Structures are given as C-alpha cells and as structure tokens.
Amino acid sequence: MSSSGSFVNRGLPLLIGFLVVSAIYLYAFPQANVFYAGVVLLHAIAGVVASVLLLLWLIRSLFLRQGEPPVRIGMVFLCLGAIPGLALIYTGALRTEWTLVYIHIGVSFLGAGLIAAARLKWLSRHAVIRVAAVLAVLAVLAPVARYLREARWNRHGRIENPTLPPVSMDGEGDGPTGPFFPSSAQVYGGEKIPSKFFMESDSCKRCHEDIYNQWNSSAHHFSSFNNQWYRKSIEYMQDTIGTKPSKWCGGCHDPAVLYAGKMDTPIKQIVHTPEAQAGLGCMMCHSIADVKSTMGQGDFYTTS
C-alpha cells in the first residue's frame, strides 16, 4: 500500500495540474489545428488516469483518514467532476452535451480550487481566507475564459468585407501580375500547387464513404471540363479573348488546373487529362486557410 500510495501522491498532483491548464486552453482558445486535437486527446487520457488515481486516493483516505479537510473535499469534488468527464469521452462533447460539459468544468475546477487553497498556506493561516481567495480567482477566470472563447475566437473566424470594393478588377487578389488573375484566389507564398493535391478524394473514402459517394455524383465533382456545358463556355471564351480571362472561372471550377499553372494552356489541348476532369475535390474546400471577403470571385487564400 505504501509504494502505491507514494505513486498516487506524486502522480496525481501533476495530472491535476495538467488537466487544469489544458482545460483552460481547450475552452478559451478553440481552434481547428492538429495541436488542439492533440491536447484534446491528452486531456482525455490524463482524465482517465487521474480518475483511477483519485479513486485509489479516496479508498486510502477512508482507511487512513489522511489529508486536510479542504483537500478531502476537493478530491471528492474532483471525483464527482470525473463522472461527467468520463461520460463525455463516450458521448463526445457535442453541442447537445454542453450542459454536461459545464457541469464537468464547474465541479472539477471547484475541486481543484479547494486543493490549491490547502497548499497556499503562505497566503494566510486561515483556511477560510485561502478558500475564499481561490474562489475569487475562479470567479474572475470564468468570465475571462468565456470572453476569450466567445469574442476573440469567434471574431477571428468572421469574414469582414471592406467598406468599398476595389475601383477595378486590378485591385482584387494578387492583381494583374498574380499567377491566377483575374481570379481573386491566392496561395500562401505565391507558389503553385501540384494538380495531384486536388485529385486524391479517393483517399477520403476510407473514413467518409457516405460523403464521398454523395460527392461523386454531385455538381462539385462535375464542375470542371467533365461538364460539357462548362467546357464549351471556356473553350469559346479562350477562342475569342484568350486564356487569361478564363482564370476568373477557374478560381472556383478548376483547382487542379488553375493552381498548377495549367490554365495558361488552351484547354482544348489538355481537356482529356485527369486534372481537367477532376472537378472540385475534397481538398479544394479543406485547403482554404483564410477567406478574405465574400466580394469578387474566389477571394480566399489556399495552402497545400
């Protein structure tokens, strides 16, 4: 019991500390990137391990009656907070389960606060004052985290159009010297993107077969030169006014052709190539890194 007890006493505070810090980050700074998803996974794993250690600690404390009252009460609250946390691992933290999310956050932070109050003896000799101080900090932390989540990040993802549109098309995208002009579409770094990047929707089928099957017969799939109406329109345009103006259409219809720099070639010469028949694949939308405005045509940044 002593060796397992020392392991619990050493490991549990570290896990609780990580769970508190990661919970603040996950709530206050939601973002769609790999690091955020990794923290979600680590938070869930650490939560499961901490739940087991909490249970062991409570069993030992019942027999040995150890620990200060705020610590005991805090541990009980952490155990209670772990219950909805474990349920959320099973159900997922969907919007329909956000009541459970807030119960998990509130009860768990209350428990962690009580434990922290027991450790802050330098603050005051009286436990009541320490608990009150920690609860005051939590009372401030909650609205600040709420503000960061609702105001800062929601505003970060909002598309805001300029007050006035450009005087001419030359003011859109990279301007007349841009590789995709007159489309407003841009690529970070100003580089081209190989056609293959937009032509591997089959790889998405392994995990998203239903969505892939819907896409496979959709207007998106048949947006390029595999659509005969569109093909004849572009061929006529290029025959009459050249290839460059047709890029205005390619910004939305032909990612595998436009972003690889192949739309400078008359489409009649490459119309039967795989990239000209690819349409709008999965990566066209999923590679958009920033939407600058809803004005013009294709006013967004793409990245590979």
Buried (B, 14 or more C-beta within 10 A) or exposed (E): EEEEBEEBEEEBEEBBEBBBEBBBBBBBBBEEEEEEEEBBEEBBEBBEBBBEBBBBBBEBBEEEEEBBEBBBBBBBBBBBBBBBBBEBEEEEBEEEBEEBBEBBBBBBBBBBBBBBBBBBEEEBEEBEEBBEBBBEEBEEBBEEBEEBBEEEBEEEEEEEEEEEEBEEBEEBBBEEEBBBBBBBBBBEEEEBBEBEBBBEBEEBBEEEEEEBEEBBEEEBBBBBBBBEEBBEBBBEBBEEEEBBBBBBBBBBBBBBBBBBBBBEEBBEEBBEBEBBBBBBBBBBEEBBEEBBBEBBBBBBBBEB
